[in-house]
Amino acid sequence: MWEIVSIIAIIAIFSPAIIGIITDYKRKTLKLKNEMLKEEVKLEQIKHENYLLETEKMRLELEKMQLENKNRGLLNDPNDEMKR
């Protein structure tokens, strides 16, 4: 009988500490996951901005090439033929 009472007493004494450790661990883990998600969102935003910049750069380069070729008479613009 005393053995059961002593086991219950030990559990009652140490369980709050163990629960506190587990709770603290989970809280820190969730905080780290939250920070990781924020960093991933920032990274995706940067990737998207980079994509937009590269797309705009390629569009401008294409326009420049088309103008250069048109000035040289190498490229026939389909719109020019329709105007004739």
Secondary structure, DSSP 8 states (H G I E B T S, - for coil): -HHHHHHHHHHHHHHHHHHHHHHHHHHHHHHHHHHHHHHHHHHHHHHHHHHHHHHHHHHHHHHHHHHHHHHHT----HHHHHH-
